[in-house]
């Protein structure tokens, strides 16, 4: 499945001239040095209406973005891990209400931060076990060390859990260490973005009896033809990997982040189900088409349609939106009207975001400003790839929505 345009946009309800605004708008980010380069793919009803690349995958090497450029997708790994877990759920291997300690015994006696400081934290026992659905919805109380917004994430950093895990730990060892750290809140009572999906990946391993990379390859990537998605990039493909950048604090110009970027070139000790994959636009396009088609692509069915619909409903406690849980670290993001399902953010009300997306649209993105969404109402998928971290630097995602929906005229 190629990412070349497959039909005239006006045949599927898009104005070609308005779609061209995507390239004009994001081209300015490259022309003034804020981004090195990018790739965008927009589809409707299974047809590619717009596919474009611009700028450089590696500015210093003079290498342009090409259709087969490899991108670190970071947290866009999470939906794939969530699909893996739900495939096992469909086989009856667990129920969503099951405590994860049934398989991951290290989580049997977790504690919850109550008060105090990172030097002297006071914790209390969890009154509710972490359940499978807590991992899928980020309501487990687990967090990220790099968030730097709470006492608990300071404890994570002190234990070596920052942008990654302590050196030498595999996924099992990393989860064992996470279980010794306190939760931010009692499971099921709040929402916090963190390592829940990494723990979910470990659950997939234990339940399936396979390593996460083997399960992904055998059950998801190979069946869908996602032959370019991998956990690290070997030497023969290294030139296809886009360089990683970060904004210069004074000028905003994209500056190479080679130390972090180099992690993608070596086999990881820990297979991060929350952020470990490298992929291409063509591969992730296959994944989003599978979702749009209700769990099936080209005769390969990973999930039942009802499972996909269930995953992409709001599962937050009380039916609230993300804003009602006041999550840390999302100050620049509109969370009003946004729910969270089993692995995806879900639009409940598009009005607060000031973009006319559809109720029921679901999406997520990655640390280096990659993003995707699936709109089952308009039958649209959209993909954005670039390599600038953090993803909060520029409003690329909301701007892409603005441009795509204003090009839809039927």
SVG drawing of the C-alpha trace seen along z (x, -y; Angstrom):
<svg xmlns="http://www.w3.org/2000/svg" viewBox="-22 -34 48 52">
<polyline fill="none" stroke="black" stroke-width="0.4" points="0.0,0.0 1.6,-3.2 1.2,-6.7 1.0,-8.2 -2.2,-10.1 -4.7,-7.6 -7.6,-9.7 -8.6,-13.2 -9.4,-15.0 -12.6,-16.5 -14.0,-13.0 -14.1,-12.3 -15.2,-15.7 -12.0,-17.7 -11.1,-21.0 -7.6,-20.4 -6.7,-24.1 -7.6,-24.1 -5.6,-20.9 -2.6,-22.7 -2.8,-25.1 -1.4,-22.3 1.9,-22.4 2.0,-26.2 1.4,-26.5 3.8,-23.9 6.3,-24.9 6.8,-28.1 7.9,-26.2 10.7,-24.7 11.6,-27.9 12.1,-29.8 14.0,-27.0 11.5,-26.0 11.2,-22.5 13.8,-20.5 11.1,-18.7 7.8,-16.9 5.5,-14.4 1.7,-14.6 -0.9,-12.0 -4.7,-12.7 -7.2,-10.0 -10.9,-9.7 -13.0,-6.6 -9.8,-4.6 -8.4,-6.8 -5.3,-9.1 -6.4,-12.6 -3.2,-14.4 0.4,-13.1 3.3,-15.5 6.8,-15.9 8.9,-19.0 12.3,-19.9 15.0,-17.7 15.1,-14.5 18.7,-15.5 19.6,-19.1 23.2,-18.7 23.6,-15.8 21.5,-17.6 19.1,-14.6 15.5,-15.4 12.4,-13.9 11.3,-11.0 8.2,-8.9 10.1,-6.0 11.7,-8.2 11.9,-6.5 10.4,-8.5 10.6,-7.9 6.9,-7.7 7.3,-7.5 3.9,-7.5 2.2,-6.6 3.4,-3.2 0.7,-3.2 -2.3,-2.5 -0.4,0.5 0.2,1.9 -3.5,1.2 -4.6,3.1 -2.3,6.0 -3.9,6.1 -7.4,6.1 -6.5,8.9 -5.7,11.0 -8.9,9.7 -10.9,10.9 -9.4,14.4 -10.8,14.4 -7.3,14.3 -8.3,11.7 -11.2,9.4 -10.8,5.6 -11.7,5.6 -9.0,8.2 -6.3,6.9 -3.0,6.9 -1.4,8.5 -2.9,11.8 0.0,11.8 2.3,9.1 2.6,10.1 4.9,7.1 1.8,4.9 0.0,6.8 0.7,4.3 1.2,0.9 1.0,-2.2 -0.3,-5.7 1.4,-9.0 -0.6,-11.0 1.6,-13.9 5.1,-15.0 8.1,-15.7 10.4,-13.7 12.8,-13.5 10.2,-12.3 7.1,-11.0 4.1,-9.6 2.2,-6.9 -0.9,-4.8 -2.0,-1.4 -4.0,-1.3 -7.7,-0.6 -8.4,0.6 -6.0,2.8 -4.7,1.6 -6.9,3.3 -6.4,3.8 -8.7,1.0 -6.8,-1.4 -3.7,-0.7 -5.6,-1.2 -7.1,-4.5 -4.2,-6.0 -6.3,-5.9 -3.8,-3.7 -1.9,-6.4 1.3,-5.6 3.3,-8.5 6.3,-9.7 9.5,-10.9 10.1,-13.5 6.8,-15.2 8.5,-17.2 5.1,-18.3 4.7,-16.3 6.5,-14.7 5.8,-11.3 7.5,-12.0 10.5,-13.3 10.6,-10.0 10.6,-8.3 13.6,-10.4 15.4,-9.7 14.9,-5.9 16.3,-6.4 13.0,-6.6 13.2,-9.8 13.0,-9.7 13.7,-6.0 14.4,-3.3 17.5,-2.6 20.3,-1.2 20.3,2.6 16.7,3.3 14.5,5.2 10.7,4.6 10.2,7.1 12.8,5.4 11.6,2.0 8.0,2.9 9.3,4.4 10.9,1.1 7.9,-0.9 5.7,1.2 7.9,0.1 7.2,-3.5 4.0,-5.2 1.0,-5.9 -0.1,-9.5 -3.7,-8.6 -5.9,-5.7 -6.4,-3.6 -9.5,-4.6 -10.0,-8.0 -8.0,-10.2 -6.2,-10.5 -2.5,-10.9 -0.3,-10.3 2.5,-7.9 4.0,-4.5 0.7,-2.6 1.1,-1.4 4.6,-0.2 3.1,2.0 0.4,3.0 3.1,4.2 4.5,6.3 1.1,7.7 0.9,8.7 4.2,10.5 3.2,12.5 -0.3,13.4 0.8,14.3 4.0,16.0 5.9,14.0 8.2,11.1 6.6,7.8 8.6,7.5 7.7,11.1 4.0,10.5 3.9,7.3 5.7,8.8 3.7,12.1 0.3,10.8 0.2,7.1 3.1,5.8 3.6,8.8 -0.2,9.5 -0.8,5.8 2.3,5.5 3.9,3.0 7.4,4.2 9.2,1.0 8.0,0.7 10.7,1.7 12.2,1.1 15.5,-0.1 17.2,-1.0 20.1,1.1 23.1,-0.3 21.9,0.5 18.8,-1.7 20.3,-4.4 20.4,-6.9 16.6,-6.7 16.1,-7.7 15.2,-11.4 17.4,-13.3 15.9,-14.4 15.7,-18.1 14.7,-20.4 14.0,-24.2 16.8,-26.6 15.6,-28.4 16.5,-31.8 15.8,-31.6 13.4,-28.8 15.5,-27.3 15.6,-23.5 18.8,-22.2 20.0,-18.6 19.4,-16.4 21.9,-13.7 22.2,-12.2 18.6,-11.3 18.2,-10.7 21.0,-8.0 18.9,-5.7 16.9,-4.7 20.1,-3.2 20.7,-0.5 18.7,2.4 16.9,1.4 17.2,3.4 13.6,2.4 10.9,2.8 8.8,-0.2 5.1,0.4 4.6,-3.2 7.1,-4.8 9.6,-2.5 8.8,-2.2 10.2,-3.7 7.9,-3.6 7.1,-5.1 4.1,-7.0 3.2,-4.0 3.2,-1.6 1.2,-3.8 -1.2,-4.5 -1.9,-0.8 -2.5,-0.8 -5.0,-3.7 -6.8,-2.2 -7.2,1.0 -8.8,-1.0 -11.0,-3.0 -12.3,0.2 -13.3,1.6 -10.2,3.8 -9.6,5.3 -7.4,4.5 -6.9,6.4 -8.6,9.5 -6.6,9.5 -8.8,9.0 -7.1,8.0 -10.1,6.9 -13.9,7.1 -15.7,3.9 -17.5,3.7 -14.2,3.9 -12.8,0.9 -16.0,-1.0 -15.8,-0.2 -12.1,-1.2 -12.9,-4.6 -15.6,-5.6 -14.9,-7.7 -14.0,-5.4 -13.1,-8.1 -14.7,-7.8 -18.1,-9.4 -18.0,-10.1 -16.0,-13.3 -13.5,-14.9 -9.8,-15.2 -10.1,-18.8 -12.2,-17.7 -9.2,-15.6 -6.8,-18.5 -3.9,-16.4 -0.4,-17.8 1.8,-18.7 -1.0,-19.6 -1.3,-23.3 -1.0,-24.2 -3.5,-21.6 -7.3,-22.0 -8.7,-19.1 -12.3,-20.3 -14.6,-18.0 -11.9,-15.4 -12.4,-11.9 -10.1,-9.0 -10.9,-5.4 -8.8,-2.2 -5.6,-3.6 -6.9,-6.8 -8.1,-10.3 -11.7,-10.7 -13.5,-13.9 -16.8,-14.2 -17.4,-17.9 -15.3,-19.7 -16.5,-23.1 -14.0,-23.9 -11.0,-23.0 -12.3,-25.5 -11.8,-23.0 -14.8,-21.4 -13.7,-17.8 -16.3,-15.1 -17.7,-13.7 -16.1,-10.3 -12.8,-11.2 -9.9,-9.5 -6.3,-10.3 -2.9,-10.5 0.6,-11.7 4.3,-11.3 7.0,-13.2 8.7,-14.4 5.5,-16.1 4.2,-13.2 0.4,-12.8 -2.5,-10.9 -6.3,-10.9 -9.2,-8.8 -12.6,-10.3 -15.1,-7.5 -17.9,-9.9 -16.2,-11.6 -14.1,-8.5 -10.9,-10.6 -7.5,-9.6 -4.6,-12.1 -0.9,-11.5 1.8,-14.1 5.4,-13.2 8.3,-15.4 11.0,-15.1 10.9,-18.1 10.6,-17.5 8.8,-18.3 5.5,-18.1 4.1,-21.1 6.6,-23.4 4.2,-24.4 0.4,-23.8 1.1,-21.6 -1.7,-19.1 -4.5,-21.6 -3.4,-23.5 -3.4,-20.4 -7.0,-19.7 -7.9,-23.2 -6.5,-22.9 -7.9,-19.5 -11.5,-20.2 -11.6,-23.5 -10.7,-21.7 -13.6,-19.3 -16.5,-20.8 -19.1,-18.0"/>
</svg>
